[in-house]
């Protein structure tokens, strides 16, 4: 397929992120407003864009207990003001779990297409390290301080009325014949590919080093260093070490090794129409052909990226064979693997979307072509993904898009499909093009 450019195309002119910190790592003391502001400010600085030109901000943020103002926070607004965007600009912070930062691009794009904005900042931020413990139910009970029950809201990570996401994902992996061994191999490849990409300087395209400064009570600097690598990455990873890890929460296949961490980080992108970018003399990083936002039965999360990509391909009448690369978030290793099995099924790809949703809701779709599956795996997450990079969940969707774009730029342009799953089987996807 040959994409025909238009002055009304939705394009991205800048895309940057912070390094992603480990849980309790270098970014553990960074306020969530400051973390996001660093990404926003550097996104504008990258293209020397006057903050006055930003018309709206769309910002993914899935937790507010860790803010300075947990009852009435306005995370997007406080972040944008710190980043230097004028306070007269409207902003939205919203929570769609892990798909938030990708859908932030979609919602911001809608504003542009509706004529309500010309230039939009979109992205997201997450800080797992600053999430506090909870004391529930004591406001009206008059309990003595010695009888408080302290709850950790992120252990186990999931939804209280449903099984932990690791349990659902591990079970779906078995249903789709994705073995524990294949997941460990995929996790190993994620770290290996990330290490190679980092060594050749690939992540300098998207990652702005984070300046870490510690001061004493008098404001004097006592230490200063620069974080320029994602802390989740391990250069000593081994298949043997991964195989020794036990599955978490009683699921059959998902371990701490073939899953991402709970990470800290922020991503930011600047969007506008092609006509506006050309008028401002800005280089276009990538063009968005289409985006999708989907939802299915709550327990089948690993299939969501496959469905999101299928919906995108159907919309623009393209084939998975048109894609030079695929980026699917490694929420668990089984997620990109299960979704890639769907994408390698000719029946799934050629059938009506709604009919496939009905089928997947009751039984696994198991007619993938093995040769096709292996071929697609070769273009999947070629620079590593969340298992090595980290997964600050409401920031990750934007990270996938920029990684895909810079990868296409490095490899002569073309098309890429990006997708991510979210809590209780939400999904977001997009097709991007780099000239």
C-alpha positions, 0 to 999 in steps of 0.5 A, spaced: 500 500 500 502 507 498 500 512 503 497 518 500 499 524 504 494 530 506 495 537 509 490 534 514 494 528 516 495 528 524 502 528 525 507 527 531 513 532 531 516 531 537 516 525 542 520 524 548 520 520 555 524 520 561 528 513 563 523 508 566 526 507 573 525 501 577 520 500 583 524 504 589 529 506 584 532 512 582 526 516 581 522 513 587 522 520 590 520 524 584 513 527 585 509 525 579 507 532 577 515 533 576 516 527 573 511 529 567 513 536 567 520 533 565 517 529 559 513 535 557 518 540 557 523 536 554 518 535 548 517 542 547 525 543 548 526 538 543 523 542 537 524 549 540 516 550 540 514 556 544 509 553 550 504 558 548 503 554 542 500 548 546 492 549 545 490 543 550 493 537 554 491 530 554 494 526 560 494 519 562 494 518 569 492 512 573 493 513 580 492 519 584 493 517 591 501 519 590 499 526 589 500 532 594 493 533 593 490 526 593 482 528 594 482 533 588 488 532 584 488 535 577 494 532 575 495 534 567 494 541 570 499 541 575 504 538 570 503 542 565 504 549 569 510 546 572 512 544 564 511 552 562 505 551 558 500 557 560 495 556 565 490 558 560 490 552 556 485 546 558 487 539 560 485 533 561 488 527 566 484 520 565 485 513 567 484 507 562 489 503 565 495 501 561 492 504 554 491 511 557 497 514 554 496 511 547 488 514 547 491 520 550 494 521 542 487 519 540 483 524 544 488 529 542 487 528 535 480 528 535 480 535 538 485 537 532 480 534 527 474 537 530 478 544 530 478 545 537 485 545 537 491 546 533 497 543 537 496 538 543 501 535 548 499 528 549 502 523 554 502 520 561 506 519 567 506 513 573 510 513 579 509 506 582 514 508 587 510 513 591 504 510 592 502 510 599 499 505 604 492 505 605 488 505 611 480 503 610 474 504 614 477 507 620 473 514 619 467 512 622 469 507 626 473 510 632 478 505 632 484 506 636 491 507 633 493 500 635 488 496 631 489 499 624 489 495 618 494 497 613 493 495 606 498 495 600 494 497 594 499 494 589 499 487 592 497 483 588 496 488 582 489 487 579 482 488 581 479 486 587 472 484 584 476 479 579 482 475 579 489 478 579 491 480 571 497 475 572 492 469 573 488 471 567 494 472 563 497 466 565 491 462 564 490 465 557 497 463 555 495 456 556 489 456 552 493 459 546 498 454 547 504 459 549 508 455 554 512 458 560 518 456 556 516 460 550 515 466 555 522 465 558 525 465 551 521 472 549 523 475 556 530 473 555 530 476 548 527 483 550 533 484 555 538 482 550 535 486 544 534 492 549 542 491 551 544 491 543 539 497 542 542 501 548 549 500 546 548 503 539 545 509 542 538 507 539 534 510 545 537 517 545 532 518 540 526 518 545 530 518 552 532 524 555 537 523 561 534 525 568 538 529 572 538 527 579 540 532 584 540 531 592 540 537 597 541 538 604 536 541 608 539 548 607 538 547 599 546 545 598 547 540 593 550 533 596 550 529 590 548 529 583 548 524 577 544 523 571 540 517 569 540 515 562 538 508 562 532 504 563 533 501 570 529 495 569 534 492 564 538 487 566 545 485 562 546 479 566 539 475 564 539 468 563 534 463 560 537 458 566 535 464 571 528 465 568 527 458 569 528 458 576 523 463 578 516 461 580 509 463 577 506 469 581 499 468 585 498 461 583 498 462 575 501 457 571 506 461 567 507 468 569 513 470 573 517 476 575 522 474 570 517 474 564 513 480 566 515 487 567 516 491 573 512 496 577 516 502 574 516 510 574 516 514 568 513 519 563 512 520 556 510 526 552 508 527 544 506 533 540 501 533 535 498 537 530 496 537 522 501 536 517 499 543 514 501 546 521 507 542 522 509 545 515 507 552 516 512 552 523 517 549 519 517 542 523 520 536 521 515 530 522 517 524 526 511 520 524 504 520 521 498 517 524 494 513 519 488 510 524 487 509 531 483 504 535 480 503 542 477 496 544 474 492 550 473 485 550 471 480 556 475 482 562 479 475 563 482 475 556 487 481 556 492 478 552 488 478 546 486 485 546 492 488 542 491 483 537 484 485 536 486 493 537 491 492 531 486 488 527 481 493 528 486 498 525 488 494 519 481 493 517 479 501 518 485 503 513 484 496 508 491 494 510 494 487 511 499 485 517 504 484 511 504 491 510 507 492 517 515 493 517 515 492 525 510 491 530 510 494 537 506 490 542 507 492 550 509 486 554 504 487 560 506 479 560 511 476 555 504 472 553 501 478 551 505 480 545 505 472 543 498 471 544 496 477 540 501 475 535 498 468 534 491 472 532 495 476 527 498 470 524 491 467 523 488 468 516 481 466 519 482 472 524 485 477 520 479 476 514 473 475 518 468 480 521 471 483 527 464 483 531 464 475 530 471 474 532 470 478 538 464 473 540 468 467 538 474 470 543 469 471 548 467 464 549 473 460 546 480 461 544 482 462 536 487 457 535 488 456 527 494 461 527 499 459 521 506 457 525 510 459 519 506 466 519 507 466 527 515 465 527 515 470 521 511 476 525 515 474 531 521 476 527 519 484 527 516 484 534 519 488 539 525 488 536 529 493 541 526 490 547 519 492 550 516 493 557 520 487 560 526 490 559 524 497 558 519 497 564 512 499 564 510 505 568 503 503 566 499 510 564 505 512 560 507 506 556 502 507 550 506 513 548 512 509 549 510 504 544 509 509 538 515 513 539 519 507 539 516 504 533 517 511 530 524 512 531 525 504 529 522 506 522 526 512 521 533 508 523 530 503 518 528 507 512 521 508 513 515 504 512 509 502 517 508 499 524 503 497 528 503 498 535 498 496 541 497 495 548 492 492 553 489 495 559 486 492 565 480 488 564 481 487 557 481 494 554 486 495 548 488 501 544 492 500 537 495 504 531 498 504 525 503 509 524 507 511 518 514 514 517 516 517 510 
